[in-house]
Amino acid sequence: MPAPSSRIWPGRPYPLGASYDGVGVNFAVFSEHATRIDVCLFDRATGVVEREALTLPETTAHVFHGFVPGLSPGQIYGLRVYGPYEPRRGLRFNPHKVVLDPYARAVANEVDWQAPMYGFARRATPTGVPLEERGELRDDPPMDTQDNAHGAPKGVVVDDFFFWDDDQLPRRPFRDTVIYEVHVKGFTARHPDIPEAIRGTYAGLGSEPAIRHLLELGVTAVELLPVHEIADEPEIVARGLTNYWGYSTLGYFAPAGRYASAGPPGGRLGGQVNEFKQMVKALHRAGIEVILDVVYNHTCEGPHRGPTLSLRGIDNPSYYRLDPRDPRLYIDYTGCGNSLNVSHPQTLKLIMDSLRYWAVEMHVDGFRFDLASTLARDLHDVDKLSAFFDIIHQDPVLSRTKLIAEPWDLGEGGYQVGNFPVLWTEWNGRYRDTVRRFWKGDQAVAAELGFRLTGSSDLYEGGGRKPHASINFVTAHDGFTLHDLVAYDRKHNDENGEGGRDGSDSNDSSNHGVEGETGDPEINALRARQVRNFLTMLLVSQGTPMITGGDEMGRTQGGNNNAYCLDRALSWTDWQLDGPRRDLLAFTRRLVALRHAEPVLRRRRFFSGGHVRGSELKDIVWFNPDGSEMQGQDWNRPDARTLGMLLGGDAIPSLDRFGRPITGNTLLILVNAGAGPIEFVLPAVEWGEWGDRWEVLIDTRSAAAPDRTVPVGAGERYAMLGRSMVVMRLPKAKPTPGGAEPTP
């Protein structure tokens, strides 16, 4: 280990991390329990050879700090942290291990698992599997004294300057938002119109062909699977795989270098930061918001027998929740081996500093919080008044971003759908489950479906929130694709190398007669219709819809419902579209356009079921197929498979971007989840100022646009196929020239 140098000044305790000021670099690292911290400077060519170690000379409020004049952006650095090595007290300092600065703005090297990355000496057993990996460790293992510098991930000093021009955050209201969940690499890795050199990168996602697809589809926000710097778990690497989804965070300030167009090692000197900003700038120019899926609930360091990469070696008891009965162990609410200790002020500060950095410096529009219930646990119980929420709500920047919770974790009481506070929206897992069960044919689902179609007032209205708080989705990255949801009864995860033990066994899916792909035209026609049904129901439901990237083009994973480790064509979007997939794409575009065109699908308030503000129509009326209004017994029939929903277009006006009220058309939505055809008696409407014919906008019997109308009047009927949906519109009649009333 190089001897400490004296060419370092006291510096400042703030900001944390490595900060370049044009003269040199200030380093500041928090550790409540360390006795000394060295900043190790590595060669810029490889990031492997340690050139110099500089001891941070000052400590202020547990922050070790120092300033190195003459140092410049592009410098690669790591930390050696000294202190007690006493695992039974939760202390795991080991200066033989170079660890990553948690505030590093870019990361130079991915982890080399051939290097000694564990802070303790791993004792082999006769089977060759270390005791620690079998969970049989009883006593404190000795410290491992092998140096890991050549294989450790390191930080890069970054110059934060970037010319944003006139970049404007779109700030689109949630009620007008359509989210597209997408993987940075998978979206463009196979796109034929994007230059090969930038496929699968930030530059690829920000390219003209990628943005053109998003605009033509009509989505208004991309929700990116994790882009914080990632470390692939050693057990996955041992199987020849990677953590493709990225829920294994190493650095909360650094965009993942694997998605930079230069790629490692070319992206090593921080180029990924500017490339990410260029992507955001291009998307904003197109009016598309950028939402990050963020993983602040756990890190890539895993359980007590995991590697020492960053937080564990800097201040283990401050950053992680330790078991008070045995601080050698971790409390794990996530199923990933550890949970961040959000009750500690510095850990909470780390999270908030990271969020502000991405919002202010990187111009990100919002965040989706993975396993967000973990962040709400002050001590043990989930608490919606926790410090985490308090700080976000009072923050003038973060409180204006889009805040989306995945409202569950694996701990006791972790399922918190509907319980997050105001300002927050939630992935509504009950929407997903109810819609899947309804179209699969489960019994006694209709009553709950009514709530889900109308914004889930049973979950959100009592807490002072509005329909947009429900992020509605049928599929997500985790689980079957929409194509596979209608083609497989069970998961097929053999490629993951886990013996089929991974992934959910509860999918509420149906193969409709044959497991997997088939040449049977009747089965394929039914499957295609079911896909259209799911998409139609999603886009006409109150709330905020989320489409999973590729579902609009029939993407399949061959029945794999947990492709988290498969960075290959199976997980990437296939842009070579045959006829049926082109038809599905066109159908989805029409659906999204319909949602944007009709204010009644984007209501600001929950339905009341009555006349509002002198409206000619009720805001919502439910109908049976015979045209009668639905009553309690109709909802509660176990075999209820059909319903009609009339949405009054002028009952509660929407608002334009200037806050002016907009009234719209009245819509009639018909649903037949039964296997056989029905004739639906259309409700008679006293049409007055309205038109005298229903326009058929969507009929899921076909992907093609229907070209027909149906007269408004008592007894008019509409024939529906089994397992189909219909959307009709009753437009307001346009006044005749001179202002005269239109004639029937």
C-alpha positions in Angstrom: 0.0 0.0 0.0 1.5 3.4 -0.9 2.6 5.6 1.9 0.3 8.6 2.7 1.2 11.9 1.0 1.4 15.3 2.6 0.2 17.2 -0.5 -3.4 17.6 0.6 -5.1 20.6 2.2 -7.8 20.5 4.9 -10.6 21.2 2.4 -14.3 21.4 3.2 -16.9 18.9 4.7 -19.5 19.8 2.1 -20.5 18.8 -0.4 -19.9 15.1 0.1 -18.1 13.2 -2.6 -15.5 14.5 -5.1 -16.0 18.1 -6.2 -14.0 19.9 -8.8 -13.8 23.7 -8.6 -11.4 24.5 -11.4 -8.3 24.5 -9.2 -8.4 21.0 -7.7 -10.7 18.4 -6.1 -12.3 18.4 -2.7 -13.1 15.0 -1.1 -15.6 14.6 1.7 -16.7 11.2 3.1 -19.0 10.5 6.0 -18.2 7.8 8.5 -19.3 7.9 12.1 -17.2 5.0 13.2 -14.0 5.1 11.1 -10.7 6.3 12.5 -9.0 7.2 9.2 -9.9 7.4 5.5 -7.4 7.5 2.6 -8.3 8.6 -0.9 -6.4 6.3 -3.4 -5.6 7.8 -6.8 -5.4 5.3 -9.8 -4.0 5.6 -13.2 -6.4 7.0 -15.8 -5.6 4.5 -18.5 -6.9 1.4 -16.8 -8.0 2.4 -13.3 -6.1 -0.6 -11.9 -2.7 0.7 -10.8 -2.8 2.6 -7.5 -0.5 5.6 -7.8 -0.9 7.4 -4.5 -2.9 7.3 -1.2 -3.8 10.6 0.5 -5.1 10.6 4.0 -8.0 13.0 4.5 -6.6 15.3 7.1 -9.7 16.8 8.8 -12.9 15.6 10.4 -16.0 17.7 10.8 -19.2 16.2 12.2 -18.1 12.7 11.2 -17.1 13.9 7.7 -13.5 13.2 6.7 -12.4 15.8 4.2 -9.4 17.2 2.2 -8.6 19.2 -0.9 -6.1 18.1 -3.5 -4.8 21.0 -5.7 -4.1 20.3 -9.3 -6.3 17.3 -9.5 -8.8 17.4 -12.5 -11.9 15.7 -13.9 -11.3 12.2 -15.2 -9.2 11.2 -12.1 -10.1 7.7 -10.9 -10.2 7.2 -7.2 -11.2 4.8 -4.4 -11.3 4.8 -0.6 -9.5 2.8 2.0 -11.3 3.1 5.3 -9.7 2.3 8.7 -11.5 1.3 11.9 -12.4 -1.7 14.0 -13.1 -5.0 12.4 -15.6 -6.5 14.8 -18.5 -8.1 12.9 -20.3 -9.0 16.1 -20.6 -5.3 16.8 -21.6 -4.6 13.2 -18.2 -3.0 12.4 -16.6 -4.3 9.2 -13.8 -1.9 8.4 -11.0 -3.4 6.2 -8.3 -1.0 4.7 -7.1 -3.9 2.5 -10.3 -3.3 0.4 -10.7 -0.3 -1.9 -14.3 0.8 -1.7 -16.4 3.1 -3.8 -17.3 6.6 -2.6 -21.1 6.5 -2.3 -21.3 10.0 -3.8 -19.2 9.2 -6.9 -20.8 10.8 -10.0 -19.4 8.1 -12.3 -17.9 4.6 -11.8 -14.8 3.5 -13.7 -14.6 -0.3 -13.4 -17.1 -3.0 -13.0 -16.4 -5.5 -10.2 -13.9 -8.2 -11.0 -15.1 -11.2 -9.0 -11.8 -13.0 -9.5 -10.3 -10.4 -7.1 -10.7 -10.8 -3.3 -13.8 -8.7 -2.9 -14.9 -10.0 0.5 -13.8 -8.3 3.7 -13.5 -11.6 5.6 -11.5 -14.7 5.0 -13.9 -17.3 3.5 -13.4 -20.8 4.9 -13.9 -23.6 2.5 -15.7 -26.8 3.4 -15.2 -30.4 2.1 -17.8 -29.6 -0.6 -15.9 -26.6 -1.7 -18.7 -24.2 -0.8 -17.6 -21.5 1.8 -19.4 -21.8 5.1 -20.5 -18.2 4.7 -22.3 -18.8 1.5 -24.1 -21.7 3.1 -25.3 -19.5 5.9 -23.5 -21.6 8.6 -21.1 -18.9 9.9 -21.1 -19.0 13.7 -18.1 -17.0 14.8 -16.5 -13.8 13.5 -14.3 -14.8 10.6 -10.9 -13.3 10.4 -10.3 -10.2 8.3 -9.2 -10.9 4.7 -5.8 -9.2 4.2 -5.6 -9.6 0.4 -5.6 -6.4 -1.6 -8.5 -6.0 -4.0 -7.5 -2.7 -5.7 -7.1 -4.2 -9.2 -10.7 -5.6 -9.2 -12.6 -3.0 -7.2 -15.0 -0.4 -8.7 -13.8 3.1 -8.4 -15.2 6.6 -8.6 -14.4 9.2 -11.3 -14.1 12.9 -10.7 -16.6 14.6 -13.0 -17.1 18.2 -14.1 -20.8 18.8 -13.7 -20.9 21.5 -16.3 -23.4 20.8 -19.2 -25.0 23.2 -21.6 -28.7 22.5 -21.2 -29.7 25.3 -23.6 -33.3 26.1 -23.0 -34.3 22.7 -21.7 -37.7 22.8 -20.2 -39.2 20.1 -18.0 -42.6 19.2 -19.6 -44.3 19.1 -16.1 -47.3 17.3 -17.6 -50.1 16.7 -15.1 -50.5 13.1 -14.0 -54.1 12.9 -15.3 -52.7 13.5 -18.8 -49.8 11.1 -18.5 -49.3 7.8 -20.2 -46.2 6.0 -18.9 -44.0 3.6 -20.9 -41.9 1.3 -18.8 -38.7 0.5 -20.7 -35.2 -0.8 -20.4 -32.5 1.5 -21.7 -30.6 -1.3 -23.5 -33.5 -3.6 -24.4 -35.5 -0.9 -26.1 -33.0 -0.1 -28.9 -30.5 -3.1 -28.8 -32.2 -4.5 -32.0 -33.5 -1.4 -33.6 -32.5 -1.5 -37.3 -32.9 2.3 -37.9 -30.5 3.2 -35.0 -26.7 3.2 -35.8 -25.2 0.0 -34.4 -22.7 1.9 -32.3 -25.4 3.5 -30.1 -27.9 0.7 -29.9 -28.7 -0.2 -26.4 -27.4 3.1 -24.9 -28.6 6.4 -23.6 -27.7 7.8 -27.0 -29.9 5.2 -28.6 -32.9 6.0 -26.4 -32.4 9.7 -27.2 -32.1 9.1 -31.0 -34.6 10.2 -33.5 -36.0 6.7 -34.4 -36.5 5.8 -30.7 -38.2 9.1 -30.0 -40.3 8.9 -33.1 -41.7 5.5 -31.9 -42.6 7.0 -28.5 -44.3 10.0 -30.1 -46.3 7.9 -32.6 -47.4 5.6 -29.8 -48.5 8.7 -27.8 -46.8 8.0 -24.5 -45.8 11.0 -22.5 -43.2 9.6 -20.1 -40.6 6.9 -20.1 -40.1 5.1 -16.8 -36.6 3.7 -17.1 -35.6 0.5 -15.3 -32.7 1.2 -12.9 -29.9 3.3 -14.4 -27.9 3.8 -11.2 -24.5 2.1 -11.4 -25.0 -1.6 -11.0 -22.9 -4.5 -9.7 -23.9 -8.0 -11.0 -24.2 -10.5 -8.1 -21.4 -13.0 -8.0 -23.7 -16.0 -8.1 -25.3 -14.6 -11.3 -21.9 -14.0 -12.9 -20.9 -17.6 -12.0 -23.8 -18.8 -14.2 -22.5 -16.7 -17.1 -25.4 -14.1 -16.7 -25.8 -10.5 -15.6 -28.3 -8.5 -13.6 -30.1 -7.2 -16.7 -32.9 -5.4 -14.9 -30.4 -3.6 -12.6 -32.0 -3.9 -9.2 -28.6 -4.3 -7.6 -27.4 -0.7 -7.0 -23.8 0.1 -6.4 -23.8 3.9 -6.8 -26.7 6.2 -6.2 -25.3 9.2 -8.1 -23.7 7.5 -11.1 -25.5 6.6 -14.3 -24.6 3.0 -15.2 -21.5 2.9 -17.5 -22.8 -0.2 -19.3 -25.4 2.0 -21.1 -22.8 4.5 -22.4 -22.3 4.4 -26.1 -18.5 4.2 -25.7 -18.9 1.5 -23.0 -16.3 0.3 -20.6 -13.5 1.2 -20.7 -14.2 4.1 -23.1 -17.0 5.5 -20.8 -14.7 5.2 -17.8 -13.9 8.9 -17.5 -17.4 10.1 -16.9 -18.7 10.3 -20.5 -21.8 8.4 -19.4 -22.9 11.5 -17.4 -23.1 13.8 -20.4 -24.6 11.1 -22.6 -27.4 10.6 -20.0 -28.0 14.4 -20.0 -28.1 14.5 -23.8 -30.7 11.8 -23.7 -32.9 13.7 -21.2 -32.5 16.8 -23.2 -33.7 15.1 -26.4 -36.7 13.5 -24.7 -37.7 16.8 -23.2 -37.5 18.5 -26.6 -40.1 16.0 -27.7 -42.3 16.7 -24.7 -41.5 13.3 -23.1 -40.8 13.1 -19.3 -38.1 10.9 -17.8 -38.9 8.9 -14.7 -36.3 6.8 -13.0 -36.9 3.5 -11.3 -34.8 3.9 -8.1 -33.7 1.2 -5.6 -33.0 2.9 -2.3 -34.3 0.0 -0.3 -31.1 -2.2 -0.5 -27.7 -2.4 -2.3 -25.7 -4.9 -4.2 -23.6 -5.8 -1.1 -26.1 -8.4 -0.1 -26.3 -10.2 3.3 -23.6 -10.4 6.0 -21.7 -12.9 3.9 -21.6 -10.6 0.9 -18.8 -8.6 -0.6 -17.4 -5.3 0.7 -17.8 -2.8 -2.2 -18.9 0.5 -0.6 -21.3 1.3 2.3 -20.4 -1.9 4.2 -16.7 -0.9 4.4 -17.4 2.8 5.0 -19.9 2.7 7.9 -21.8 -0.5 8.1 -24.0 0.2 11.2 -25.0 3.7 9.9 -26.0 2.7 6.4 -27.7 -0.7 7.0 -30.4 -2.0 9.3 -28.6 -4.5 11.6 -30.3 -7.1 13.7 -30.2 -5.7 17.3 -29.9 -9.2 18.7 -26.9 -10.0 16.5 -25.4 -6.9 14.7 -23.4 -9.3 12.6 -26.6 -9.9 10.7 -28.9 -7.7 8.7 -32.7 -7.0 8.8 -33.9 -7.9 5.3 -37.3 -6.5 4.2 -36.3 -6.8 0.5 -35.4 -10.4 -0.1 -32.0 -9.2 -1.3 -30.0 -9.6 1.8 -30.0 -6.1 3.4 -32.1 -3.0 3.9 -30.9 0.5 4.1 -31.2 2.2 7.5 -33.4 5.1 6.6 -33.8 5.9 10.3 -30.2 7.1 10.4 -29.9 10.8 9.4 -26.9 10.2 7.1 -28.6 7.4 5.2 -31.7 9.5 4.8 -29.4 12.4 3.6 -27.7 10.1 1.1 -31.1 9.2 -0.4 -32.3 12.8 -0.5 -29.0 14.1 -1.9 -29.2 11.5 -4.6 -32.8 12.4 -5.5 -32.0 16.1 -5.7 -28.9 15.4 -7.8 -31.0 13.6 -10.4 -33.8 16.1 -10.3 -31.6 19.3 -10.4 -28.4 18.3 -12.2 -29.7 15.6 -14.5 -33.2 17.2 -15.1 -35.1 14.0 -14.3 -38.9 14.5 -14.0 -39.8 11.8 -11.4 -39.0 8.7 -9.6 -40.6 5.2 -9.1 -39.4 3.8 -5.8 -38.8 0.1 -5.8 -40.2 -1.7 -2.6 -41.1 1.7 -1.2 -42.6 0.3 2.0 -39.0 -0.3 3.2 -38.3 3.4 3.0 -41.4 4.1 5.2 -40.2 1.9 8.1 -38.9 4.2 10.8 -38.2 1.4 13.2 -40.1 -1.6 12.1 -43.6 -0.8 11.1 -44.5 1.0 7.9 -45.4 4.6 8.8 -46.8 7.1 6.3 -45.7 9.9 8.6 -42.1 8.8 8.5 -39.2 11.2 8.1 -38.7 10.0 4.5 -42.1 11.4 3.5 -41.7 14.5 5.6 -38.5 15.5 3.9 -39.8 14.9 0.4 -43.0 16.8 1.0 -41.3 19.9 2.3 -38.6 19.9 -0.4 -39.3 22.6 -3.0 -37.7 20.5 -5.8 -38.7 16.9 -5.0 -42.2 17.7 -4.0 -42.8 18.9 -7.6 -41.5 15.8 -9.2 -43.6 12.7 -10.1 -43.5 10.4 -7.1 -44.5 6.8 -7.7 -44.4 4.1 -5.1 -44.1 0.3 -5.5 -46.2 0.1 -2.3 -45.0 -3.2 -0.9 -41.9 -5.0 0.4 -41.3 -8.5 1.8 -41.5 -7.6 5.5 -44.4 -7.9 7.9 -47.2 -5.5 7.0 -45.3 -4.5 3.8 -48.3 -4.6 1.4 -49.4 -0.9 1.6 -51.4 -0.4 -1.6 -53.6 2.7 -1.0 -51.8 3.8 2.2 -49.2 6.2 0.9 -49.7 10.0 1.6 -50.8 12.8 -0.7 -48.4 13.8 -3.5 -47.7 10.1 -4.1 -49.1 7.8 -6.7 -48.8 4.0 -6.5 -48.4 1.0 -8.7 -51.9 -0.5 -8.2 -51.3 -4.2 -7.9 -55.0 -4.7 -7.2 -55.8 -3.2 -10.6 -53.5 -5.7 -12.3 -54.8 -8.7 -10.4 -58.5 -7.8 -10.8 -58.3 -7.1 -14.5 -56.4 -10.3 -15.2 -58.8 -12.4 -13.2 -61.8 -10.9 -14.9 -60.6 -11.7 -18.4 -59.4 -15.1 -17.3 -63.0 -15.9 -16.2 -62.6 -16.0 -12.5 -65.9 -15.7 -10.6 -67.1 -12.8 -8.3 -64.7 -10.2 -9.8 -67.2 -7.7 -11.3 -67.8 -5.7 -8.1 -64.1 -5.0 -7.6 -63.6 -4.4 -11.3 -66.0 -1.5 -11.0 -63.7 0.2 -8.5 -60.6 -0.5 -10.6 -62.1 0.9 -13.8 -63.1 4.2 -12.0 -59.8 5.1 -10.3 -60.0 2.9 -7.2 -61.8 5.3 -5.0 -61.9 2.7 -2.3 -58.1 2.9 -2.1 -57.3 6.6 -2.7 -60.3 8.9 -2.2 -60.3 8.7 1.6 -56.7 9.8 1.8 -57.4 13.0 -0.1 -55.9 11.8 -3.4 -57.4 11.8 -6.8 -57.9 9.1 -9.5 -54.5 9.7 -11.0 -52.9 8.3 -7.8 -53.7 4.8 -9.2 -50.9 3.8 -11.6 -52.8 1.2 -13.6 -51.0 -1.6 -15.3 -51.7 -5.1 -16.5 -48.0 -6.1 -17.0 -44.7 -4.8 -15.9 -41.0 -5.8 -16.3 -41.6 -8.3 -13.5 -43.8 -11.1 -14.8 -45.2 -12.2 -18.1 -45.3 -9.9 -21.1 -48.8 -9.2 -22.4 -48.3 -11.7 -25.2 -47.2 -14.4 -22.8 -50.0 -13.6 -20.4 -52.5 -15.0 -22.9 -50.2 -17.8 -24.2 -48.9 -19.5 -21.0 -50.5 -21.1 -18.0 -47.2 -21.4 -16.1 -43.8 -19.9 -16.0 -40.9 -21.2 -18.1 -37.8 -19.9 -16.4 -35.2 -22.6 -17.1 -32.8 -20.2 -18.8 -32.3 -18.4 -15.5 -30.4 -21.3 -14.1 -32.3 -21.5 -10.8 -34.2 -24.7 -11.5 -37.5 -22.9 -12.0 -37.6 -21.8 -8.4 -37.6 -18.1 -9.2 -40.5 -16.0 -10.5 -44.1 -15.9 -9.3 -46.3 -19.0 -9.5 -49.4 -16.8 -9.3 -49.8 -15.1 -12.7 -53.6 -15.2 -13.3 -52.7 -16.1 -16.9 -54.4 -18.4 -19.4 -53.0 -20.2 -22.5 -56.5 -20.5 -24.0 -56.0 -24.2 -24.9 -52.3 -24.7 -25.8 -49.2 -24.0 -23.7 -47.0 -21.6 -25.7 -46.9 -20.8 -29.4 -49.4 -22.6 -31.7 -50.5 -22.6 -35.3 -54.1 -23.0 -34.4 -55.9 -20.0 -36.0 -58.8 -20.0 -33.5 -56.6 -19.9 -30.5 -54.4 -17.2 -32.0 -57.4 -15.1 -32.8 -58.7 -15.4 -29.3 -55.3 -14.6 -27.8 -55.0 -11.5 -30.0 -58.5 -10.4 -29.0 -57.6 -10.8 -25.3 -54.4 -8.7 -25.8 -56.6 -6.0 -27.3 -59.1 -6.3 -24.4 -56.3 -5.8 -21.8 -55.0 -2.8 -23.6 -58.4 -1.3 -24.2 -59.4 -1.7 -20.5 -56.1 -0.2 -19.4 -56.5 2.9 -21.6 -60.1 3.6 -20.8 -59.7 3.2 -17.0 -59.5 6.2 -14.7 -56.1 6.6 -13.3 -52.6 6.8 -14.9 -52.0 4.0 -17.4 -48.6 2.3 -17.7 -47.7 0.3 -20.8 -44.8 -2.1 -20.6 -42.3 -1.5 -23.4 -42.8 -4.0 -26.3 -46.3 -5.0 -25.3 -47.7 -2.8 -28.0 -45.7 -5.0 -30.5 -46.4 -8.4 -29.1 -43.0 -8.9 -27.4 -42.6 -12.4 -25.9 -40.1 -13.9 -23.4 -41.1 -17.5 -24.3 -43.1 -17.8 -21.0 -40.2 -16.6 -18.8 -41.8 -14.4 -16.1 -38.6 -13.4 -14.4 -36.0 -12.5 -17.1 -34.0 -10.4 -14.7 -30.7 -12.0 -15.6 -31.1 -12.5 -19.4 -29.4 -9.7 -21.3 -30.1 -11.1 -24.7 -32.6 -11.1 -27.6 -35.2 -12.8 -25.4 -35.5 -9.6 -23.3 -34.9 -7.0 -26.0 -37.6 -5.4 -28.1 -38.0 -7.1 -31.5 -38.6 -4.5 -34.2 -39.1 -6.9 -37.1 -42.9 -6.9 -37.1 -45.1 -9.3 -39.0 -48.6 -8.4 -40.0 -50.4 -9.2 -36.7 -47.8 -7.3 -34.7 -48.0 -4.3 -37.0 -51.8 -4.4 -36.5 -51.4 -4.5 -32.7 -49.1 -1.5 -32.8 -51.6 0.5 -34.9 -54.4 -0.6 -32.6 -52.4 0.6 -29.5 -51.7 3.9 -31.1 -55.4 4.5 -31.7 -56.2 3.6 -28.1 -53.6 6.1 -26.7 -54.8 8.7 -29.1 -58.4 8.1 -27.9 -57.3 8.6 -24.3 -55.6 11.9 -25.1 -58.7 13.1 -27.1 -61.4 12.4 -24.6 -61.3 14.4 -21.3 -63.8 12.0 -19.7 -61.1 9.4 -19.6 -58.8 11.7 -17.6 -61.1 13.0 -14.9 -59.8 15.2 -12.0 -62.3 13.8 -9.5 -63.9 10.5 -8.7 -67.3 9.7 -10.0 -70.4 10.5 -7.9 -73.1 8.7 -9.9 -75.2 11.8 -10.0 -75.9 14.9 -12.0 -73.2 17.5 -11.4 -73.3 21.3 -12.0 -76.5 21.1 -13.9 -75.2 18.6 -16.4 -77.6 16.9 -18.8 -76.1 13.5 -18.0 -75.0 11.7 -14.9 -71.3 11.4 -14.6 -71.5 7.6 -14.7 -74.2 5.0 -15.2 -73.7 1.2 -15.3 -75.9 -1.0 -17.5 -76.7 -4.6 -17.9 -76.8 -6.2 -21.5 -80.6 -5.8 -21.5 -80.2 -2.0 -21.1 -81.4 -1.9 -17.5 -79.3 0.0 -14.9 -77.1 -2.3 -12.8 -78.2 -3.0 -9.2 -76.3 -4.5 -6.3 -77.3 -8.0 -7.1 -76.0 -7.6 -10.7 -72.5 -6.7 -9.3 -72.4 -9.6 -6.9 -73.4 -12.5 -9.2 -70.5 -14.9 -9.2 -70.8 -15.4 -13.0 -71.1 -11.6 -13.8 -69.1 -11.3 -17.1 -70.7 -8.3 -18.8 -71.3 -4.6 -18.1 -71.8 -1.3 -19.8 -70.4 2.0 -18.6 -71.8 5.4 -19.7 -69.4 8.3 -19.0 -71.1 11.7 -19.1 -68.8 14.0 -21.1 -69.7 17.3 -19.5 -70.3 16.2 -15.9 -66.9 17.2 -14.5 -64.8 19.3 -16.9 -61.1 18.6 -17.3 -58.6 21.4 -17.5 -56.3 22.5 -20.3 -52.7 23.4 -19.6 -53.8 27.0 -18.7 -56.3 25.7 -16.1 -59.4 26.4 -18.3 -62.2 23.9 -18.1 -62.8 21.5 -21.0 -65.9 19.5 -21.5 -65.9 16.5 -23.8 -67.9 13.8 -25.5 -69.9 11.1 -23.8 -68.5 7.6 -24.0 -70.2 4.2 -23.8 -67.9 1.3 -22.9 -69.3 -2.2 -23.3 -67.5 -5.3 -21.8 -68.2 -8.9 -22.5 -65.8 -11.3 -20.8 -68.0 -14.3 -21.4 -67.1 -17.0 -23.9 -70.2 -16.5 -26.1 -71.6 -13.6 -28.1 -74.2 -11.2 -26.7 -76.5 -8.5 -28.0 -76.1 -5.4 -25.9 -79.2 -3.1 -25.7 -77.8 0.4 -25.9 -79.1 2.9 -23.3 -81.5 5.5 -24.6 -80.0 9.0 -24.2 -82.1 12.2 -24.2 -79.7 13.6 -26.7 -80.7 17.3 -26.7 -77.5 19.2 -27.5 -75.8 15.8 -28.2 -75.5 14.0 -31.5 -78.1 11.4 -32.5 -75.7 8.5 -33.4 -73.1 6.6 -31.4 -69.8 6.5 -33.2 -68.1 3.1 -32.8 -64.4 3.9 -32.0 -63.0 0.6 -30.8 -64.3 -3.0 -31.2 -61.7 -5.5 -30.1 -63.1 -8.2 -32.3 -60.6 -6.8 -34.8 -57.5 -4.6 -34.7 -58.8 -2.6 -37.6 -60.6 0.7 -37.0 -64.4 0.1 -37.1 -66.3 2.3 -39.6 -69.9 2.4 -38.4 -72.4 4.3 -36.2 -75.4 3.2 -34.2 -78.5 5.3 -33.7 -79.3 6.7 -30.3 -82.6 5.5 -29.2 -84.5 3.0 -27.1 -84.0 -0.6 -28.1 -81.0 -0.2 -30.4 -78.7 -3.2 -30.1 -75.1 -4.0 -30.7 -73.8 -7.5 -31.3 -70.6 -8.3 -29.4 -68.3 -11.3 -29.8 -67.4 -13.4 -26.8 -64.4 -11.9 -24.9 -64.5 -8.5 -26.5 -64.9 -4.8 -25.7 -66.5 -1.9 -27.5 -66.0 1.9 -27.0 -68.6 4.3 -28.5 -68.7 8.0 -28.6 -71.7 10.4 -28.5 -70.2 13.7 -29.7 -71.8 17.1 -28.9 -73.6 18.3 -32.0 -71.9 21.2 -33.7 -74.0 24.4 -33.9 -75.3 25.4 -37.3 -74.0 28.6 -39.0 -75.5 31.7 -37.4 -75.9 30.0 -34.0 -79.2 28.2 -34.8 -79.9 25.0 -32.9 -79.2 21.8 -34.9 -82.2 19.8 -36.1 -82.5 16.1 -35.4 
